[in-house]
């Protein structure tokens, strides 16, 4: 038993996650609902452990990172991150529309006249922007409002930076900074332990998803699922081209990115795998002041996979009702979809909310969302994996634009590959 445990701990993390993913599919397909009932709590537990780390890792990483840079650099990086995320989301929707127009998913299908769907209310862009400034810091932490946590960390980090430059309070501020460095190192140590149970969570979550979703749903809407994954693959190829243009080594990038990508695929939670994404960025050698800001913001704002899903869902819905989209409607979808992907950040069931909101804006029948909810988990897995990949790609590109060489970072204690 001891030898087996040692073998598990010393095996490459991505190998463990990959094996867990495959085993989850097999066990879920064979076990059915009985498996779902037993394994769902285990998956929830591991996801809770990852979520448990979000607040300390975002808070300490950003505060330490900002204090290792200048205020001018922080502002410059922030501007680059925002512009990149908006442009990336808009481009992803264009990719989705092009691929969907080429393959025409939904052609020949009919809509159930009695279909109805209950879609959670979209909070809107204004409410999301207001949530950046939390009315109560403790509440922002408790609700894991990433935008609020980012704002809090940034404000106090800048205040600490100014205090360290003060003649009267510089010594005290320096002690506080060293304490934050210690807390950051301690958080990374805890994360190293959590990484060991991630494969177990991936196995449980995938088995639960396959058992509850089944393959019949996949077959009934196979064309929609296939077109979505083709579009995701096209976007991934575009990422590779852009990264090569910036001199980023693809092999090393994907060696570090594959664990958060695979875990995001299984969990369907960009925010939930944020500790893993930040760990991958650190291993890539990206500085804390860059990834400490860009990755938490990307988990709430940058949704390339979700943007592609919006585009393909719109073409699918238009084909189902026999009214293919014209150029004007496609342009409208690009503009509205980009804004919606920001305005729906961090909301449970965000994919369906975004799709329903775009449908309402461009005049597509909301009833078609019923068909899409049937494959929500299947398409959500791929979309979330691309969301996380897009965040890490953007962070790497911005780091390169800041002159960083992305040299080999330091692995977490106990982590292998």
C-alpha positions as CSV (number, residue, x, y, z in Angstrom):
1,X,0.0,0.0,0.0
2,X,2.8,2.4,0.9
3,X,4.6,1.6,-2.4
4,X,1.4,2.2,-4.3
5,X,1.0,5.6,-2.6
6,X,4.6,6.6,-3.3
7,X,4.2,5.5,-7.0
8,X,1.1,7.7,-7.3
9,X,2.7,10.7,-5.7
10,X,5.8,10.5,-7.9
11,X,3.9,9.9,-11.2
12,X,3.5,12.9,-13.5
13,X,0.4,15.0,-12.5
14,X,-0.8,15.2,-16.1
15,X,-0.5,11.4,-16.5
16,X,-2.6,11.0,-13.3
17,X,-5.2,13.5,-14.6
18,X,-5.4,11.8,-18.0
19,X,-5.8,8.3,-16.6
20,X,-8.5,9.7,-14.2
21,X,-10.3,11.3,-17.2
22,X,-10.3,8.0,-19.2
23,X,-11.3,5.9,-16.2
24,X,-14.1,8.4,-15.4
25,X,-15.6,8.0,-18.9
26,X,-15.5,4.2,-18.6
27,X,-16.9,4.0,-15.1
28,X,-19.6,6.5,-15.8
29,X,-20.7,4.8,-19.0
30,X,-20.8,1.3,-17.3
31,X,-22.1,2.3,-13.9
32,X,-25.0,4.6,-14.7
33,X,-26.9,6.5,-12.1
34,X,-25.6,4.4,-9.2
35,X,-22.1,5.6,-9.9
36,X,-23.3,9.2,-10.1
37,X,-24.9,9.0,-6.7
38,X,-21.7,7.6,-5.1
39,X,-19.1,9.7,-6.8
40,X,-20.7,13.1,-7.0
41,X,-19.8,14.1,-3.4
42,X,-16.2,13.1,-4.0
43,X,-16.0,15.4,-7.0
44,X,-17.6,18.2,-5.1
45,X,-15.1,17.8,-2.3
46,X,-12.1,18.2,-4.6
47,X,-13.7,21.1,-6.4
48,X,-14.3,22.7,-3.0
49,X,-10.6,22.3,-2.1
50,X,-9.6,24.2,-5.3
51,X,-12.2,26.8,-4.6
52,X,-10.9,27.1,-1.0
53,X,-7.6,28.3,-2.4
54,X,-8.9,31.0,-4.7
55,X,-9.1,33.9,-2.2
56,X,-5.6,33.5,-0.7
57,X,-3.8,32.7,-3.9
58,X,-5.4,35.7,-5.8
59,X,-5.0,38.1,-2.8
60,X,-1.4,37.2,-1.9
61,X,-0.1,36.7,-5.4
62,X,-1.3,40.0,-6.7
63,X,-0.2,42.0,-3.6
64,X,3.3,40.5,-3.7
65,X,3.4,40.8,-7.5
66,X,2.5,44.5,-7.6
67,X,5.1,45.3,-5.0
68,X,7.7,43.7,-7.2
69,X,6.9,46.1,-10.0
70,X,6.4,49.8,-10.6
71,X,3.1,51.5,-10.6
72,X,3.6,52.5,-14.3
73,X,4.1,48.8,-15.2
74,X,1.0,47.7,-13.3
75,X,-1.1,50.3,-15.2
76,X,0.4,49.3,-18.6
77,X,-0.1,45.6,-18.0
78,X,-3.7,46.2,-16.9
79,X,-4.5,48.2,-20.1
80,X,-3.0,45.4,-22.2
81,X,-5.0,42.7,-20.4
82,X,-8.3,44.5,-20.9
83,X,-7.7,45.2,-24.6
84,X,-6.5,41.7,-25.3
85,X,-9.5,40.1,-23.6
86,X,-12.1,42.2,-25.5
87,X,-10.3,41.6,-28.8
88,X,-9.9,37.9,-28.1
89,X,-13.6,37.4,-27.2
90,X,-14.8,39.2,-30.3
91,X,-12.4,37.2,-32.5
92,X,-13.6,33.9,-31.0
93,X,-17.2,34.8,-31.9
94,X,-16.1,35.4,-35.5
95,X,-14.3,32.1,-35.6
96,X,-17.5,30.4,-34.2
97,X,-19.7,32.1,-36.8
98,X,-17.4,31.1,-39.7
99,X,-17.1,27.4,-38.7
100,X,-20.9,27.2,-37.9
101,X,-21.8,28.8,-41.3
102,X,-19.6,26.3,-43.0
103,X,-21.1,23.2,-41.4
104,X,-24.7,24.5,-40.8
105,X,-25.6,22.6,-37.5
106,X,-29.3,22.2,-36.9
107,X,-30.4,22.1,-40.5
108,X,-33.4,19.8,-40.9
109,X,-34.3,19.7,-37.2
110,X,-37.7,20.9,-36.0
111,X,-38.6,22.8,-32.8
112,X,-41.1,21.5,-30.3
113,X,-43.9,24.0,-30.2
114,X,-44.6,23.3,-26.5
115,X,-41.0,23.7,-25.5
116,X,-40.2,26.0,-22.6
117,X,-37.1,26.9,-20.7
118,X,-36.4,28.8,-17.5
119,X,-33.3,30.9,-17.8
120,X,-31.7,32.7,-14.8
121,X,-31.7,36.4,-15.1
122,X,-28.7,38.1,-16.6
123,X,-27.3,40.6,-14.2
124,X,-26.1,42.8,-17.0
125,X,-22.9,44.7,-17.7
126,X,-23.7,47.6,-15.3
127,X,-24.2,45.3,-12.3
128,X,-21.0,43.4,-13.0
129,X,-19.0,46.6,-13.3
130,X,-20.5,47.9,-10.0
131,X,-19.5,44.6,-8.3
132,X,-15.8,45.5,-9.0
133,X,-16.0,47.8,-5.9
134,X,-17.4,45.6,-3.1
135,X,-19.6,47.3,-0.5
136,X,-18.2,44.9,2.1
137,X,-14.7,43.3,1.7
138,X,-15.7,40.3,3.8
139,X,-18.8,39.7,1.7
140,X,-16.7,39.9,-1.5
141,X,-14.4,37.2,-0.1
142,X,-17.2,35.1,1.2
143,X,-19.1,35.2,-2.2
144,X,-15.8,34.8,-4.1
145,X,-16.4,37.9,-6.2
146,X,-13.2,37.7,-8.2
147,X,-13.5,41.3,-9.5
148,X,-14.1,42.5,-6.0
149,X,-11.1,40.5,-4.6
150,X,-8.9,41.9,-7.5
151,X,-9.9,45.4,-6.7
152,X,-9.2,44.9,-3.0
153,X,-5.9,43.3,-3.6
154,X,-4.8,46.0,-6.1
155,X,-5.8,48.9,-3.9
156,X,-4.1,47.6,-0.8
157,X,-1.0,46.5,-2.8
158,X,-0.6,50.0,-4.2
159,X,-1.0,51.5,-0.7
160,X,1.6,49.1,0.6
161,X,4.0,50.1,-2.3
162,X,3.6,53.8,-1.3
163,X,4.2,53.0,2.4
164,X,7.4,51.1,1.6
165,X,8.7,54.3,-0.1
166,X,7.8,56.4,3.0
167,X,10.6,57.6,5.3
168,X,8.5,57.3,8.4
169,X,6.6,54.0,7.8
170,X,8.9,52.3,5.3
171,X,10.3,49.8,7.9
172,X,6.9,48.7,9.1
173,X,5.6,48.4,5.5
174,X,8.7,46.3,4.6
175,X,7.9,43.9,7.4
176,X,4.3,43.6,6.2
177,X,5.6,42.9,2.7
178,X,7.8,40.1,3.9
179,X,4.8,38.7,5.8
180,X,2.8,38.7,2.6
181,X,5.6,36.9,0.9
182,X,5.5,34.2,3.6
183,X,1.7,33.9,3.3
184,X,2.1,33.5,-0.5
185,X,4.7,30.8,-0.1
186,X,2.5,29.0,2.5
187,X,-0.5,29.1,0.1
188,X,1.6,27.6,-2.7
189,X,2.6,24.8,-0.2
190,X,-1.0,24.1,0.5
191,X,-1.7,24.0,-3.2
192,X,1.1,21.5,-3.7
193,X,-0.9,19.2,-1.4
194,X,-4.2,19.8,-3.1
195,X,-2.7,19.0,-6.5
196,X,-2.3,15.4,-5.4
197,X,-6.0,14.9,-5.0
198,X,-7.0,16.7,-8.3
199,X,-6.9,13.4,-10.3
200,X,-9.3,11.8,-7.9
201,X,-11.7,14.7,-8.3
202,X,-11.4,14.6,-12.1
203,X,-12.3,10.9,-12.1
204,X,-15.3,11.5,-9.9
205,X,-16.6,14.5,-11.8
206,X,-16.2,12.9,-15.2
207,X,-17.8,9.6,-14.1
208,X,-20.7,11.6,-12.6
209,X,-21.2,13.7,-15.8
210,X,-21.1,10.7,-18.1
211,X,-23.4,8.7,-15.9
212,X,-26.0,11.5,-15.6
213,X,-25.7,12.8,-19.2
214,X,-25.3,9.5,-21.1
215,X,-24.5,9.0,-24.7
216,X,-28.0,9.2,-26.1
217,X,-28.1,13.0,-25.8
218,X,-24.7,13.2,-27.5
219,X,-26.0,11.2,-30.5
220,X,-29.2,13.2,-30.8
221,X,-27.4,16.5,-31.2
222,X,-24.1,15.1,-32.5
223,X,-23.7,17.7,-35.3
224,X,-24.0,20.6,-32.9
225,X,-21.4,19.1,-30.5
226,X,-19.1,18.2,-33.4
227,X,-19.2,21.7,-35.0
228,X,-18.5,23.2,-31.6
229,X,-15.4,21.1,-31.0
230,X,-14.1,21.8,-34.6
231,X,-14.4,25.6,-33.8
232,X,-12.6,25.1,-30.5
233,X,-9.8,23.3,-32.3
234,X,-9.6,26.1,-34.9
235,X,-9.3,28.7,-32.1
236,X,-6.6,26.5,-30.5
237,X,-4.6,26.5,-33.7
238,X,-4.9,30.3,-33.9
239,X,-3.5,30.5,-30.4
240,X,-0.5,28.4,-31.4
241,X,0.2,30.7,-34.4
242,X,0.0,33.8,-32.3
243,X,2.2,32.4,-29.6
244,X,4.8,31.4,-32.1
245,X,4.8,34.9,-33.5
246,X,5.6,36.1,-29.9
247,X,8.4,33.5,-29.6
248,X,6.6,31.3,-27.1
249,X,7.7,27.7,-27.2
250,X,4.5,25.7,-27.8
251,X,5.8,22.4,-26.4
252,X,6.7,23.9,-23.0
253,X,3.5,26.0,-22.9
254,X,1.2,23.0,-23.3
255,X,3.4,20.9,-21.0
256,X,2.4,23.3,-18.2
257,X,-1.1,24.2,-19.5
258,X,-2.4,20.7,-19.9
259,X,-3.2,20.1,-16.3
260,X,-5.5,23.2,-15.9
261,X,-6.9,22.5,-19.4
262,X,-7.8,18.9,-18.5
263,X,-9.2,19.8,-15.1
264,X,-11.2,22.6,-16.6
265,X,-12.6,20.2,-19.1
266,X,-13.7,17.9,-16.3
267,X,-15.0,20.5,-13.8
268,X,-16.5,23.0,-16.3
269,X,-15.3,25.8,-13.9
270,X,-12.8,28.4,-15.0
271,X,-12.8,30.0,-11.6
272,X,-12.5,26.6,-9.8
273,X,-9.3,25.7,-11.6
274,X,-7.8,29.2,-11.1
275,X,-5.2,28.0,-8.6
276,X,-4.0,25.4,-11.2
277,X,-3.9,28.0,-14.0
278,X,-1.9,30.4,-11.8
279,X,0.5,27.6,-10.8
280,X,1.0,26.8,-14.6
281,X,1.8,30.5,-15.2
282,X,4.3,30.5,-12.4
283,X,6.0,27.4,-13.8
284,X,6.2,29.1,-17.2
285,X,8.2,31.8,-15.6
286,X,5.6,34.6,-15.9
287,X,6.0,37.3,-13.2
288,X,3.4,37.6,-10.4
289,X,2.5,41.1,-11.3
290,X,1.3,39.9,-14.7
291,X,-0.5,36.6,-14.0
292,X,-1.7,37.7,-10.6
293,X,-3.9,40.3,-12.4
294,X,-4.6,38.7,-15.8
295,X,-5.7,35.2,-14.8
296,X,-8.3,36.1,-12.1
297,X,-9.7,38.8,-14.4
298,X,-9.7,36.3,-17.3
299,X,-11.6,33.8,-15.2
300,X,-14.5,36.3,-15.0
301,X,-14.1,38.3,-18.3
302,X,-12.3,36.3,-21.0
303,X,-14.5,33.5,-22.2
304,X,-13.3,32.5,-25.7
305,X,-14.8,29.1,-25.5
306,X,-18.1,30.5,-24.3
307,X,-18.0,33.1,-27.1
308,X,-17.6,30.4,-29.7
309,X,-20.5,28.5,-28.1
310,X,-22.7,31.6,-28.4
311,X,-21.9,32.0,-32.1
312,X,-22.5,28.3,-33.0
313,X,-25.7,28.2,-30.9
314,X,-27.0,31.2,-32.7
315,X,-26.4,29.6,-36.1
316,X,-27.9,26.4,-34.8
317,X,-31.0,28.1,-33.6
318,X,-31.4,30.0,-36.9
319,X,-31.1,26.8,-38.9
320,X,-33.7,25.0,-36.7
321,X,-36.3,27.6,-37.3
322,X,-35.4,27.9,-41.0
323,X,-34.1,31.5,-41.0
324,X,-30.3,31.5,-41.6
325,X,-28.5,34.5,-40.3
326,X,-27.6,37.4,-42.6
327,X,-24.4,39.5,-42.4
328,X,-26.1,42.2,-40.3
329,X,-27.3,39.7,-37.7
330,X,-23.8,38.2,-37.5
331,X,-22.2,41.5,-36.8
332,X,-24.8,42.1,-34.2
333,X,-24.0,38.8,-32.6
334,X,-20.3,39.7,-32.5
335,X,-20.9,43.0,-30.7
336,X,-23.6,41.8,-28.3
337,X,-21.9,38.5,-27.6
338,X,-18.6,40.2,-26.7
339,X,-20.4,42.5,-24.2
340,X,-22.5,39.7,-22.8
341,X,-19.5,37.5,-22.3
342,X,-18.2,40.2,-19.9
343,X,-21.5,41.1,-18.4
344,X,-22.4,37.5,-17.4
345,X,-19.1,36.8,-15.7
346,X,-19.1,34.6,-12.7
347,X,-22.9,33.7,-12.8
348,X,-23.9,30.0,-12.3
349,X,-25.1,28.5,-15.6
350,X,-23.3,31.4,-17.4
351,X,-23.3,29.6,-20.8
352,X,-27.1,29.2,-21.0
353,X,-27.6,32.7,-19.7
354,X,-25.3,34.2,-22.4
355,X,-26.9,32.2,-25.2
356,X,-30.5,33.2,-24.1
357,X,-29.6,36.8,-23.7
358,X,-28.0,37.0,-27.2
359,X,-31.0,35.1,-28.7
360,X,-33.4,37.7,-27.2
361,X,-31.3,40.6,-28.5
362,X,-31.0,39.3,-32.1
363,X,-34.6,38.0,-32.3
364,X,-33.9,34.2,-32.2
365,X,-36.6,32.0,-30.6
366,X,-35.8,31.5,-26.9
367,X,-37.4,28.0,-27.1
368,X,-34.4,26.7,-29.0
369,X,-32.4,27.0,-25.8
370,X,-34.3,23.9,-24.6
371,X,-32.4,21.8,-27.2
372,X,-29.1,23.3,-26.1
373,X,-29.6,22.6,-22.4
374,X,-29.7,18.9,-23.3
375,X,-26.0,19.1,-24.3
376,X,-25.0,21.8,-21.8
377,X,-22.5,19.6,-19.9
378,X,-21.0,18.2,-23.1
379,X,-20.3,21.5,-24.8
380,X,-19.6,23.2,-21.5
381,X,-16.6,20.9,-20.9
382,X,-14.8,21.9,-24.2
383,X,-15.8,25.6,-23.9
384,X,-14.4,25.9,-20.3
385,X,-11.2,24.2,-21.3
386,X,-10.7,26.7,-24.1
387,X,-11.6,29.6,-21.7
388,X,-8.8,28.6,-19.4
389,X,-6.4,28.0,-22.3
390,X,-7.2,31.5,-23.7
391,X,-6.5,33.1,-20.3
392,X,-3.1,31.5,-20.1
393,X,-2.3,32.3,-23.8
394,X,-3.2,35.9,-23.2
395,X,-1.1,36.1,-20.1
396,X,1.9,34.5,-21.8
397,X,1.6,37.0,-24.8
398,X,1.3,40.0,-22.5
399,X,4.3,38.7,-20.5
400,X,6.3,38.5,-23.7
401,X,5.2,42.0,-24.7
402,X,6.7,43.2,-21.4
403,X,10.1,41.7,-22.3
404,X,9.8,38.5,-20.2
405,X,11.7,35.5,-21.6
406,X,9.3,33.0,-19.9
407,X,12.2,31.0,-18.6
408,X,11.6,27.8,-16.6
409,X,9.7,28.6,-13.4
410,X,9.9,26.8,-10.1
411,X,7.7,23.7,-9.6
412,X,5.5,23.4,-6.6
413,X,6.9,21.1,-3.9
414,X,5.8,17.6,-4.6
415,X,4.6,18.3,-8.1
416,X,6.0,16.4,-11.1
417,X,5.4,17.5,-14.7
